[in-house]
């Protein structure tokens, strides 16, 4: 797979990430917190996969994506992404798991609002990074 493939993949995944974020926002507005948590997490996850495509890394699991994000963009990164960003994403995964798999978990409006806010922050940051990388190549 060549650079053109990964660039196209990054763009497609970024578009999907933004769609998922819009779904999360709509679900939050309709007080459907567990579903909003699910969509917010997947917006982050798809954004991370877009980011990884920029550097030619492909992953098949959520955990693999989070580990590669941590390695490529925090541990070896240029400082754009921070440990706090990693924590936002890791927290989103925990909330999504509880929302999807714990029948007794009660998602709160405030927790979901914060998750959607964090998701918007992460997706926007990923988009800015991808756009800036494209500008550097031109």
Secondary structure, 3 states (H helix, E strand, C coil): CCHHHHHHHHHHHHHHHHHHHHHHHHHHHCCCHHHHHHHHHHHHHHHHHHHHHHCCCCCCCHHHHHHHHHHHHHHCCCCCCCHHHHHHHHHHHHHHHHHHHCCCCCCCHHHHHHHHHHHHHHHHHHHHHHHHHHHHHC
